[in-house]
Amino acid sequence: MNDFVQYRLLIADDHPLFRGALREAVSGLLEKVDIAEAGTFDDVVELLDRGSNDIDLVLLDLAMPGVRGFQASCICARNIPACL
């Protein structure tokens, strides 16, 4: 019997190598995980707009071009309440 929980994560970082390393680390820790990636904050907003109720956790780069961590968190909370 398989009682493992399926997790859905969003990794948001402007550096592809960081995204890849985080993907590998998380995949090694969780047996069932679906990981989406975003390279820009606009991509984050678009992905959350399309399926914010499906995302369990957002790993957000605190220094993405055009937006900083706390500012990004405020934008997400204001526009996508399910994300926080």
C-alpha positions in Angstrom: 0.0 0.0 0.0 1.4 3.4 -1.0 0.6 6.1 1.7 3.1 8.7 0.4 1.8 12.2 -0.1 2.3 13.9 -3.5 3.8 17.3 -3.1 3.8 20.1 -5.7 6.7 22.7 -5.4 7.6 25.8 -7.3 11.3 26.6 -7.5 11.9 30.3 -8.4 15.4 31.3 -9.2 17.0 33.3 -12.0 20.0 30.9 -12.1 19.3 27.6 -13.9 22.1 25.8 -12.0 20.5 26.8 -8.7 17.1 25.6 -9.9 18.7 22.3 -11.0 20.5 21.8 -7.8 17.4 22.5 -5.7 15.4 20.1 -8.0 17.9 17.3 -7.4 18.0 18.0 -3.6 14.3 18.0 -3.2 13.8 15.0 -5.5 16.2 13.1 -3.3 14.3 13.9 -0.1 10.8 13.3 -1.3 9.6 10.2 -3.1 6.6 11.8 -4.8 7.2 15.4 -5.8 6.1 17.4 -8.8 8.4 20.4 -9.3 7.7 23.4 -11.5 10.4 26.0 -12.2 10.4 29.7 -12.8 13.3 31.8 -13.9 11.6 35.2 -13.5 9.2 36.7 -11.0 6.7 37.2 -13.9 6.9 33.4 -14.4 6.2 32.9 -10.7 3.0 35.0 -10.8 1.9 33.3 -14.0 2.3 29.8 -12.6 0.6 30.7 -9.3 -2.2 32.4 -11.2 -2.8 29.2 -13.2 -2.6 26.8 -10.3 -2.0 28.4 -6.9 -4.2 25.9 -5.2 -2.1 23.1 -6.6 1.3 24.4 -5.2 2.3 23.3 -1.7 5.5 25.2 -1.4 7.3 28.0 -3.2 11.1 28.2 -2.9 11.7 31.8 -3.8 15.1 33.4 -4.6 15.4 36.5 -2.4 17.3 38.4 -5.0 15.7 37.9 -8.4 16.1 40.7 -11.0 13.3 43.3 -10.7 12.0 42.2 -7.4 13.4 41.4 -3.9 12.3 38.7 -1.5 10.0 40.6 0.9 8.6 42.7 -2.0 7.9 39.4 -3.9 6.2 37.9 -0.8 4.0 40.9 -0.5 3.0 40.8 -4.1 2.2 37.1 -3.9 0.2 37.6 -0.7 -1.8 40.5 -2.2 -2.5 38.9 -5.6 -2.5 35.2 -4.8 -3.7 34.7 -1.2 -3.6 30.9 -1.4 0.2 31.2 -1.8 0.8 32.2 1.8 
